[in-house]
Amino acid sequence: MKNTGGPAFPTPSGWNHEGKWVQDSCDFNGMTLRDYFAAKAMPIAATFYDTSDEVCNEAAAWCYKMADAMLKAREE
């Protein structure tokens, strides 16, 4: 399983999706930290790539490679 870094914006307590107050529950946190890092890398990738499908797929893959490198750097 790919290291996702966990949730990008965790909410340790609050109202859940059923409208009930829960303490220390994170059943839905939106995007993962990996997704957040990849999104932050996208503006850099967009400056070097055109909009063809092949190139956009390469840019997205590059962004996730950068995100994986950032997650790995956090472990050191």
N, C-alpha and C positions, 0 to 999 in steps of 0.2 A: 504494500500500500504506500502511495506517495505521501511524503510528509507535507501536510497542508499548513502547518504552523498553528493550527487551531483557528478559532474565530478571530476576525480582524477587529471586531468591536463587541466583545463579550458583555453580556448583561447578567451579572451574577445573581441579582434578585429583582423581582418586579412582577408585572402582570404577564401571565402566559397567554397563548393564543385563544384559550378558552375563557379568558376574563377572570382567572383566579390568581390571587397573590401567591407567589412561590418564592421561597428563600433559596439562594444558591442553585438556581436551575438555569441551564443554558440550552433548552431544547431547540431554540431557533436563534441564530446569531447572524444570519445573512451570509455574506461572502467570507471566505477563509482568508487568512493572512497571505497565503500564496496568491490568491486571486487579487488581493489588494496590491501586493508587490508587483505583480504582472501588469496591472492597470497603471501603476505609477511609471513603469518602464515604457508603456505604449507611446507616449509623446516622442520619446527618443527614436523608437523604431519607425514611427510615422514620418520622420524627417528624411529617412533614407530609402523609403520604399514607395513604389507606385501602388495603384489600386487593383492590379490584376489579382485574380483568385489565388494563383500560385504564390505570388509575392506576399499577399496578405496572410496566407497560411504560414509562410516562412517567418513573417514578422511576429505573428502570434506565438509561434513556437519559440522564437528568440526571447520574447518577453517572459515566457514561463521558464526558460533556461536561466534568465537573470533572476527571477523570483526564487528558483531552486538554489541558486548561488547565495542569495541573500539569506535564505533560511539556514543554509549550511554555515554561513558566517556567524549567525547568531549562536550556533552550538559551540563555537570556539571560545 
